Amino acid sequence: MIPVMITAPYDQSVSPFGVKIPFAEYLGIQLVSAVKEGAAISIERRPELSNSFGAMHGGVLMTVLDLVMTVAVRAHYGVASGVITIDMSIGFMNPGLSAVSAEGRVLNAGKSTCFCESEARDESGLLLAKAIGTFRLMDPKR
């Protein structure tokens, strides 16, 4: 996969995600877009990311959905700050048998706490999983 640099409403000097996230780099997650209205990321399907059935492991899908919501929070506020997941719930609908793309958006934003949703889909657009979560934007001075 060719790395894509996206202009985002936050500082990308450390990482396309706004902050360095070694686990996301290790998995090969790529930023597709980050705008105030939401974010999108993608990940290629590889054998080492599969479960015993050969589909994308649920833990990878959870990571993708969590990450895209945190990117959406950074883009919504326009800052490169840490974002902490307070609560997250996910529903799995279908196995991921190809590359996966995910979109996330902020549904309700307070001063530092956001309620978000995200969806993961395969290359054909089939819904694989959907998540909702509550996130806290950390003070960038900390």
PASEBA-1860 file (N, C-alpha, C; in nm, 3 decimals):
! residues 142
1> MIPVMITA> 0.085/-0.118/0.000/0.000/0.000/0.000/0.089/0.123/0.000 ~ 0.057/0.219/-0.084/0.133/0.344/-0.092/0.083/0.439/0.015 ~ 0.173/0.491/0.100/0.130/0.586/0.203/0.066/0.709/0.140 ~ -0.042/0.754/0.199/-0.115/0.871/0.151/-0.102/0.982/0.255 ~ -0.056/1.097/0.212/-0.051/1.211/0.303/-0.176/1.297/0.279 ~ -0.247/1.320/0.382/-0.373/1.394/0.375/-0.356/1.526/0.448 ~ -0.412/1.630/0.391/-0.417/1.757/0.463/-0.531/1.746/0.564 ~ -0.497/1.758/0.689/-0.596/1.748/0.795/-0.598/1.878/0.874
9> PYDQSVSP> -0.708/1.906/0.943/-0.716/2.030/1.022/-0.642/2.023/1.154 ~ -0.533/1.948/1.158/-0.447/1.941/1.274/-0.304/1.920/1.225 ~ -0.208/1.936/1.313/-0.067/1.922/1.280/-0.033/1.776/1.248 ~ 0.018/1.751/1.128/0.055/1.615/1.086/0.207/1.594/1.090 ~ 0.281/1.681/1.155/0.426/1.671/1.153/0.477/1.545/1.223 ~ 0.403/1.493/1.320/0.444/1.373/1.392/0.396/1.247/1.320 ~ 0.274/1.252/1.266/0.211/1.137/1.203/0.089/1.185/1.127 ~ 0.045/1.112/1.024/-0.080/1.149/0.957/-0.200/1.151/1.053
17> FGVKIPFA> -0.190/1.074/1.164/-0.298/1.067/1.261/-0.296/1.183/1.361 ~ -0.193/1.266/1.356/-0.180/1.377/1.449/-0.091/1.346/1.567 ~ -0.089/1.223/1.609/-0.001/1.175/1.715/0.058/1.043/1.669 ~ 0.174/1.009/1.720/0.239/0.883/1.684/0.166/0.767/1.752 ~ 0.121/0.670/1.672/0.050/0.553/1.723/0.122/0.429/1.670 ~ 0.221/0.379/1.743/0.300/0.265/1.694/0.217/0.143/1.655 ~ 0.110/0.114/1.729/0.029/-0.004/1.696/-0.039/0.012/1.559 ~ -0.089/0.131/1.530/-0.151/0.157/1.399/-0.048/0.143/1.288
25> EYLGIQLV> 0.073/0.193/1.313/0.181/0.178/1.214/0.215/0.031/1.194 ~ 0.223/-0.046/1.302/0.254/-0.188/1.296/0.150/-0.264/1.214 ~ 0.022/-0.229/1.233/-0.085/-0.296/1.158/-0.091/-0.251/1.012 ~ -0.031/-0.137/0.980/-0.034/-0.086/0.843/-0.159/-0.006/0.811 ~ -0.220/0.054/0.912/-0.340/0.135/0.890/-0.300/0.265/0.823 ~ -0.375/0.303/0.719/-0.347/0.423/0.641/-0.459/0.525/0.659 ~ -0.422/0.650/0.674/-0.519/0.758/0.678/-0.567/0.787/0.536 ~ -0.698/0.795/0.518/-0.757/0.828/0.388/-0.803/0.973/0.388
33> SAVKEGAA> -0.871/1.015/0.495/-0.913/1.155/0.505/-0.939/1.191/0.650 ~ -0.926/1.319/0.678/-0.956/1.372/0.811/-1.003/1.515/0.793 ~ -1.133/1.535/0.809/-1.193/1.667/0.798/-1.286/1.685/0.918 ~ -1.330/1.807/0.941/-1.416/1.835/1.057/-1.538/1.744/1.060 ~ -1.589/1.707/0.944/-1.711/1.625/0.937/-1.687/1.477/0.965 ~ -1.562/1.432/0.962/-1.535/1.291/0.989/-1.400/1.248/0.934 ~ -1.371/1.121/0.952/-1.242/1.067/0.910/-1.261/0.931/0.843 ~ -1.161/0.892/0.765/-1.163/0.761/0.699/-1.022/0.703/0.702
41> ISIERRPE> -1.013/0.572/0.725/-0.887/0.501/0.723/-0.906/0.369/0.649 ~ -0.795/0.303/0.617/-0.804/0.174/0.549/-0.692/0.082/0.597 ~ -0.713/-0.047/0.575/-0.613/-0.148/0.610/-0.626/-0.263/0.511 ~ -0.513/-0.312/0.464/-0.511/-0.426/0.374/-0.530/-0.555/0.453 ~ -0.596/-0.652/0.393/-0.610/-0.784/0.456/-0.481/-0.862/0.431 ~ -0.424/-0.912/0.541/-0.302/-0.991/0.533/-0.319/-1.116/0.619 ~ -0.254/-1.225/0.585/-0.272/-1.349/0.661/-0.246/-1.333/0.811 ~ -0.147/-1.252/0.847/-0.114/-1.237/0.990/-0.218/-1.157/1.068
49> LSNSFGAM> -0.314/-1.096/0.999/-0.422/-1.021/1.066/-0.553/-1.100/1.068 ~ -0.545/-1.229/1.033/-0.664/-1.313/1.020/-0.693/-1.394/1.146 ~ -0.819/-1.433/1.156/-0.858/-1.526/1.264/-0.849/-1.669/1.211 ~ -0.895/-1.766/1.289/-0.883/-1.907/1.248/-0.972/-1.941/1.129 ~ -1.066/-1.853/1.094/-1.152/-1.876/0.978/-1.098/-1.809/0.851 ~ -0.987/-1.736/0.865/-0.927/-1.668/0.750/-0.982/-1.528/0.725 ~ -1.071/-1.481/0.811/-1.127/-1.346/0.798/-1.044/-1.250/0.884 ~ -1.060/-1.120/0.860/-0.992/-1.019/0.941/-1.031/-1.040/1.088
57> HGGVLMTV> -0.932/-1.047/1.175/-0.957/-1.071/1.317/-1.043/-0.959/1.375 ~ -1.135/-0.995/1.462/-1.223/-0.897/1.524/-1.148/-0.791/1.602 ~ -1.037/-0.827/1.663/-0.956/-0.729/1.735/-0.897/-0.624/1.643 ~ -0.863/-0.664/1.520/-0.813/-0.567/1.421/-0.926/-0.473/1.382 ~ -1.045/-0.528/1.359/-1.160/-0.443/1.324/-1.192/-0.347/1.437 ~ -1.184/-0.394/1.561/-1.210/-0.304/1.675/-1.108/-0.192/1.679 ~ -0.982/-0.225/1.654/-0.877/-0.123/1.653/-0.903/-0.021/1.544 ~ -0.941/-0.067/1.425/-0.968/0.022/1.313/-1.084/0.117/1.347
65> LDLVMTVA> -1.192/0.062/1.404/-1.307/0.146/1.438/-1.275/0.244/1.549 ~ -1.199/0.201/1.647/-1.156/0.290/1.756/-1.067/0.402/1.700 ~ -0.971/0.365/1.618/-0.877/0.464/1.564/-0.948/0.567/1.477 ~ -1.039/0.524/1.391/-1.104/0.620/1.302/-1.189/0.720/1.381 ~ -1.245/0.675/1.494/-1.321/0.769/1.577/-1.227/0.869/1.645 ~ -1.109/0.824/1.689/-1.017/0.918/1.752/-0.964/1.020/1.651 ~ -0.943/0.976/1.527/-0.901/1.070/1.421/-1.013/1.170/1.395 ~ -1.137/1.122/1.395/-1.252/1.212/1.375/-1.258/1.317/1.486
73> VRAHYGVA> -1.227/1.277/1.609/-1.227/1.373/1.721/-1.119/1.479/1.699 ~ -0.997/1.436/1.664/-0.889/1.533/1.639/-0.927/1.628/1.526 ~ -0.983/1.573/1.420/-1.021/1.657/1.306/-1.135/1.752/1.342 ~ -1.230/1.704/1.422/-1.342/1.789/1.464/-1.293/1.911/1.541 ~ -1.200/1.889/1.633/-1.146/1.999/1.714/-1.032/2.072/1.644 ~ -0.975/2.010/1.540/-0.865/2.072/1.467/-0.735/2.075/1.543 ~ -0.711/1.974/1.627/-0.589/1.969/1.709/-0.524/1.832/1.700 ~ -0.394/1.829/1.718/-0.318/1.704/1.727/-0.294/1.676/1.875
81> SGVITIDM> -0.391/1.615/1.938/-0.383/1.583/2.081/-0.414/1.437/2.102 ~ -0.377/1.387/2.218/-0.417/1.252/2.252/-0.567/1.244/2.273 ~ -0.624/1.131/2.237/-0.767/1.106/2.257/-0.779/0.973/2.331 ~ -0.854/0.972/2.438/-0.873/0.851/2.519/-1.012/0.796/2.496 ~ -1.019/0.666/2.474/-1.148/0.598/2.462/-1.202/0.575/2.602 ~ -1.320/0.631/2.630/-1.385/0.612/2.759/-1.473/0.488/2.756 ~ -1.546/0.472/2.645/-1.639/0.360/2.631/-1.655/0.331/2.483 ~ -1.666/0.202/2.447/-1.686/0.165/2.307/-1.767/0.036/2.301
89> SIGFMNPG> -1.864/0.034/2.211/-1.946/-0.084/2.188/-1.943/-0.115/2.039 ~ -1.931/-0.243/2.005/-1.920/-0.281/1.865/-2.013/-0.398/1.835 ~ -2.065/-0.396/1.715/-2.143/-0.508/1.664/-2.080/-0.558/1.536 ~ -2.061/-0.689/1.527/-2.003/-0.750/1.407/-2.115/-0.809/1.321 ~ -2.115/-0.778/1.191/-2.219/-0.825/1.102/-2.172/-0.931/1.003 ~ -2.052/-0.910/0.946/-2.001/-0.999/0.841/-1.851/-1.014/0.855 ~ -1.795/-1.126/0.803/-1.650/-1.144/0.809/-1.580/-1.054/0.707 ~ -1.461/-1.006/0.745/-1.381/-0.923/0.655/-1.291/-1.012/0.570
97> LSAVSAEG> -1.324/-1.026/0.443/-1.249/-1.114/0.355/-1.168/-1.039/0.251 ~ -1.159/-0.908/0.264/-1.080/-0.826/0.173/-1.025/-0.707/0.252 ~ -0.965/-0.613/0.182/-0.922/-0.490/0.249/-1.042/-0.426/0.317 ~ -1.014/-0.351/0.422/-1.121/-0.289/0.501/-1.102/-0.138/0.502 ~ -1.213/-0.067/0.485/-1.212/0.078/0.502/-1.309/0.111/0.615 ~ -1.280/0.218/0.686/-1.366/0.259/0.797/-1.385/0.409/0.795 ~ -1.504/0.450/0.833/-1.536/0.592/0.845/-1.586/0.617/0.986 ~ -1.548/0.732/1.040/-1.592/0.770/1.174/-1.634/0.915/1.176
105> RVLNAGKS> -1.725/0.948/1.267/-1.772/1.086/1.277/-1.813/1.117/1.421 ~ -1.801/1.243/1.454/-1.843/1.292/1.584/-1.992/1.323/1.574 ~ -2.070/1.265/1.663/-2.215/1.290/1.664/-2.253/1.403/1.758 ~ -2.179/1.415/1.869/-2.207/1.518/1.967/-2.075/1.553/2.036 ~ -2.040/1.680/2.036/-1.913/1.722/2.094/-1.935/1.824/2.204 ~ -1.870/1.800/2.316/-1.869/1.897/2.425/-1.735/1.968/2.425 ~ -1.700/2.024/2.539/-1.573/2.097/2.551/-1.454/2.003/2.528 ~ -1.461/1.881/2.582/-1.352/1.786/2.564/-1.398/1.642/2.551
113> TCFCESEA> -1.528/1.618/2.554/-1.583/1.483/2.543/-1.674/1.473/2.422 ~ -1.658/1.364/2.345/-1.735/1.345/2.223/-1.802/1.209/2.221 ~ -1.918/1.204/2.159/-1.986/1.079/2.130/-1.972/1.058/1.980 ~ -1.922/0.939/1.940/-1.890/0.913/1.800/-1.951/0.782/1.751 ~ -1.950/0.763/1.618/-1.988/0.636/1.558/-1.892/0.607/1.443 ~ -1.879/0.478/1.411/-1.793/0.438/1.299/-1.847/0.310/1.238 ~ -1.809/0.290/1.111/-1.846/0.169/1.038/-1.726/0.118/0.962 ~ -1.713/-0.014/0.954/-1.608/-0.078/0.874/-1.676/-0.156/0.761
121> RDESGLLL> -1.621/-0.142/0.641/-1.676/-0.209/0.523/-1.565/-0.276/0.444 ~ -1.603/-0.380/0.369/-1.505/-0.445/0.282/-1.500/-0.372/0.148 ~ -1.420/-0.425/0.055/-1.402/-0.358/-0.075/-1.531/-0.345/-0.155 ~ -1.627/-0.435/-0.134/-1.754/-0.428/-0.206/-1.855/-0.336/-0.139 ~ -1.820/-0.283/-0.020/-1.911/-0.195/0.053/-1.995/-0.268/0.157 ~ -1.974/-0.399/0.172/-2.049/-0.477/0.270/-2.013/-0.431/0.411 ~ -2.115/-0.404/0.493/-2.093/-0.362/0.631/-2.040/-0.479/0.713 ~ -1.923/-0.461/0.772/-1.859/-0.565/0.853/-1.887/-0.545/1.001
129> AKAIGTFR> -1.877/-0.421/1.046/-1.895/-0.391/1.187/-1.929/-0.244/1.205 ~ -1.997/-0.216/1.315/-2.034/-0.078/1.349/-2.004/-0.058/1.496 ~ -1.954/0.062/1.529/-1.921/0.091/1.669/-1.973/0.229/1.708 ~ -1.997/0.244/1.837/-2.025/0.374/1.896/-1.929/0.388/2.014 ~ -1.895/0.510/2.046/-1.803/0.528/2.157/-1.804/0.668/2.212 ~ -1.751/0.680/2.332/-1.734/0.808/2.399/-1.584/0.831/2.415 ~ -1.538/0.950/2.379/-1.395/0.981/2.376/-1.367/1.113/2.447 ~ -1.250/1.120/2.506/-1.206/1.242/2.574/-1.082/1.295/2.507
137> LMDPKR> -1.089/1.420/2.467/-0.975/1.489/2.409/-0.886/1.536/2.523 ~ -0.759/1.496/2.518/-0.666/1.537/2.623/-0.613/1.677/2.597 ~ -0.581/1.746/2.702/-0.524/1.879/2.693/-0.387/1.867/2.625 ~ -0.365/1.936/2.511/-0.238/1.923/2.441/-0.117/1.969/2.523 ~ -0.139/2.045/2.629/-0.030/2.093/2.713/0.020/1.987/2.810 ~ -0.056/1.877/2.826/-0.018/1.773/2.923/0.094/1.689/2.872
END
